[in-house]
Amino acid sequence: MPQQVQGVVATGRNEPVRVETIVVPDPGPGEAVVKIQACGVCHTDLHYKQGGINDDFPFLLGHEAAGIVESVGDGVTDVAPGDFVILNWRAVCGRCRACLRGRPQYCFDTHNARQKMTLLDGTELSPALGIGAFAEKTLVAAGQCTKVDPGVDAAVAGLLGCGVMAGIGAAINTGNVGRGDSVAVIGCGGVGDAAVVGARLAGAARIIAVDIDDRKLETARSMGATHTVNSRSTDPVEAIRELTGGFGADVVIEAVGRPETYRQAFYARDLAGTVVLVGVPTPEMKLELPLLDVFGRGGSLKSSWYGDCLPSRDFPMLVDLHQQGRIDLGAFVTETIGLGDVEKAFARMHEGDVLRSVVVLG
């Protein structure tokens, strides 16, 4: 039988979110209903609320989540009721040209649940990134569920579902940071700090954190940055070059998603170096670079989709590293809140003192 649960809904561009009763259908073939235990408040959810993704209101927000599988539909074999899972927004199809070439992290036909969750009046909801986890329960494609060790705190595990995985993966998977490399990270929010953690985990010798907020820079240093640059008062390109012998960094990770910071990343890398864009731009943004500079500087300009992760490979590995004490995922959790506090959490994003607010449901 369909279930009625509470969830956080955005009804219009820049309108305050509110807690509504939503209807979650029974899982159909290939689907699963997950009881949400925790869900991080990610900047992408704010993009949805602001209409920066699309105009498919109303949205059921939340996507950075972990919980317990409650029920599954026909044909589901990878997870079962009772499994503790992290939700992901790129369920691999196994059949597209990327998957068949052995590159499932680039799957071009990722999928979500076919059925729609609704409001009580039948209005269909658009789940953020195909998940919609600011809710007591949500309906997803079973492939969006990755089973991990249930001993990990759900508030920590859920962050791997988006921001932390995006940052760590941008350094390790997309940027291919290696031992002894120099790395610069522009933008030290949750994703940028995760990139710092990923660079440290990969053995980077020099990790330069760049931001306009000294509090964020101090947090980045606690995460493993060896040097910090406040770009409000210092030219970041010149500072990064000075810290790398005049050459620029081997890998520059842009975790803001703005044209001006991307240009900084482009010119702050060494010749034949790599730029990784992991910050999410909005549709109206444009980038202009001299084509001769693109040619003459060589190297690679990459975009990082979800940290180029493969959830079945990367989520359990990172949970294991956390449990071994080799990375501290708990450091990303600034506060835990309830469903009714999401609007306040969005406001706190702009104050610069929060890495992640995490909605905890049980």
N, C-alpha and C positions, 0 to 999 in steps of 0.2 A: 504493500500500500504506500502511496506517496506520503511523505512526511512534511510537517510544517515545522520550520526552525527559524531562528533569528539570524539575520545577516545585515551587513552594512551596504547600503545602496546609494549610488550617486545618480540623481534623477535629471540633472541638467548641468550645463557648462558653468563651473564655478559656484554652483549651489552647494550649501553645506550638506554633507552626507548625513544619512539618518539610518537608524536601525529599523528594519522592516521584517515582517513575517514573510518568509519565502517558502515555496513548495519545491521539494526535492523528489523527483520521481524515482521509482525503483530502477535499479541498473538494468539496462538492456544488454544485448550481446556486445561483449568487449568493453563493458563499462564497469565502474566500481563506485560505490558510495563510501566516502571516508569521513569519519568523525574527527573533526579538526581539534587538535590539542593546542597548537600555537601557530601564529602567522605574523611575520614581520611586516612593518609598515615601510614599503619601498617607494622611492621617488616615482617609479613607473605608475603606481596607483594614483599619485597626485596628477601625473600626466593625463591619466584617464579622466579623472574628475574635472580637469581643466579643458577637456576636449582636445588635448594635444595628440591623441592617438587616432581617434575617429569620433563620429557623432552617434554611435549606436547606443544611445542612452535608452533605458536605465542600465547602469553597470552594477554588477555584483563585484565589489572590489576584493583585493587580497589575492596573493599568489605565492608568497614565500613561506610555505607551510609544511607542517608535519602532523601526522595523526595516525589513527587506527582504521584499517579497512573494516567496514561494517558488513558489507555485502557485495557480491560480484554477480555479473550477468553471465549468460551462456558463453562458453568458449574461453573463459579466462582461466589461465593455468599458472601464470607467473606469480600472482599474489592470491592470498586467501583471507577470509575473515579472521581478524585477530592479528594480522601482520602490522608491525609498525613501519610506516613508510614516510619518505620525503616526496612531496609532489614536485613534478617538473612540468615545464610548459612546452617541451619538445619531445613528444612521444614518437620514437623512431618507428618508421613504417616497415623497414626491412626489405622493401621492394623497389624503391626508386633508384635512379642511376647512381646516386652517391652511395647508398647502402650496398648496392651490388658491386661497387668498386672497392668495398671494404673501408668506406669512409662514413660510417653511420653518424658521426658527430656533425656532419653537414647535411643530414637527411633533408631532402627537399619536399617531403610530403608528410610532415609531422601532423598529428591529428588530435582532436579533442573528442569529448562525448558528443554523440549525435543528438541526444535529447536535450531539451532546454529546461532549466529551472525557471520558475515564474514567481510573480507576485500573486497574492491571493485572488486578484481579479483576473488572472490569466495572462497578464502582460509578461512577455518573454524578457528574460534578463540576459545581458551580455556578460559572461564571466571574464574578469580581467585575466588576460593571457590564457584563456581557456580553462581557468581554475576556479576563481571566485571563492576564496578561502577565508574572508572575514565573515565566517558563518559557522554555526555549530556543526553543520554537515555540508558536504558538497558532492556533486556528481562529476566525475572525470572519466576519461578513457583509462582503462586499466594500465596501459603503457605509460601513463603519467605517474604511476606509483613505483617508487624504487624502495625495495625492502632494505633496511639497515638494522644494526644492532639496537634493540629496544632499550639498552642501558643508557643511551645518550639522552640528555635533556632535550625535550621537544622544542623548547624555545631556542636552543642552539642549533639543533638539526635542521629546523625549518629554514634557517638563513642560507643553507646550501642550495635551497630551491631557487635562488635567484642571485642576490647581490654578492654574497661571499664567493659563490662559485664563479660568477662572472669575473670578479677581480682576480682570484687565484688562477683561473683558467686563462685570463688574458696574459698573465705573465708566463705560465708554464706551458700551456697548450698553444696559444696563438703566437706569443712573442718568442717562444723557445729560448727563454733566458737560461744561460748556462753558467757553470762555475767560473767565477772571476769576472763576469760581465759587469758593466756599469749600466744602471737602470734609473730612469727618471719617471716619476709618476706625477702627473698634473691633475690636481683635484683630489682632495683627501677626505672625501666622505666615506661611506661604507664600502663602496666598490674600489675606490682608490686605495684605501687602507688594506683591503683584501689583496690588491695587486702587490702592495709592499710585502705582505706576508708570503705571497707566492714567490716573489723575487728572492726573498730571504731563504725560503725553503729550497729553491733551485740553486742556491750557492752564489748569488750575486755578491761581488766584492764591495760595490758602492751603490747605495740606494738613495736617490735624491728625491725628497718629497716636496712638492710645490703646491702652495695654496695661498689665499689671501687672508686666512684666519690663523693667528698664532696658536689658538687652542687646538685647531685641527692638526696643525703641524706638530704640536707636542704629542698628540695621540699617535700620529704617524711614526714619530720617533719611538714611542713605546711599543709599536708593532714591528719595528725592525729597521726603520729608515736610519741611515748613517749620517745624512745631512738634510737640512731643511732650507727652503727658500720662500720668503714671503714675497709673492709677485705683485703685491700692492705697492711695495716700496722699492723693489729690485727687479731689474730686467731678468726674467727667468732664463731666457736663451743665453745671455752672457754669463749668468751665474752657473748654469749647468756646464757650459764650455769651460769656465774657469776651474770647476771641480773635476773636470775630466781631461786635464792637461791641454786644454784649448781645442779639443777635438769634438766634443759632444758625446752623448751617451750611446751605448750600443743599442739599447732598446728604450724607447720613450712611450709610455702608456698614457693616453689621453682619456681621463675618466670624468670629463665634464660634459662633452658633447656640444661644444660651441665652436664656430669658425675661428674666433680669435685664439682660443686655446689650442685648436688643432694646428694653426699656423706656428704657434710657439713650439709645439711638439715636432713639427716638420723641420724647423730650423735648429732645434736643440739636439738632434741626433747626429751621430758621426756619419761620415761618408760610408755608404753601403750599410748603414744601420737600419733599424726597423721602427716604424711607428705603428702602434696598435690603438685603434679607436674602439673604446668600450663604453664611453659615455653616449647616451642616447639623444640625438638631435631631435628637434621638432620639424614638421614638414616644410616650413617656410625658410629654413636656414639654407644659405648658399655659401660655397667656398670658392675662392679665387686664388690660384697659385700660378706663378710663371711656369709655363710648361718646360722651359729650358732648365729651371731649377729641379723640376721633377726628374727630368732626364739626367742632369748633371750630378745630382747627389746620389743616384743609384739606390740600392737597397730595396726595402719592401714597405709598402703602405697597406696595412691590413685592417680589416674590421673584425671584431671578435663577437661572434654570435654566441651568447650564453657562455662565454669563456671557452668556446669550441669544445664543450664538455660532452662526454657520453655518460649520462647519469648512472647507468648500471655499473660502469667502471669507476667513475670518480667519486660519487657520493659515499659508497662504503669505504673507499680508501681514505678520504678526508675525515670521516668519522673515526676510523682507526687511528689516524695520526693525532686527532684531538684526544682520544682516550689514552693514548700513549704519552700525552703531555708534550708532543712535538710541535703542535700549533694550538693556540688558545682561542677557539671559536667563541667561547663565552665572553671574551673581551669586546665583542661586537654588540652585545646586548646592554644597552644603556638603561632601559626601564621596561617593566612589564605593565600592561594596561588591559582594560576591558574593551568590549565591543563599542561601548558608548563613548570611548575616549579617542576614537580614530581621528575625528576632526581636529582635536587639540594636538594630536601627534603630527598632523600635517603642518600645523602652525609652528611647531617646535623645530621642524626641519630647517626653517629659515633662521633660527637663532644660533645655529652652529655648535650646539653642545650635545647633540644626539647623533650617535652612529646608527642605532636601530631602536625604535620603540617596537615592542613585540606584544601583540594581542595574545593573551593566554586564556584558554577556554576550559582547561581541565586535563 
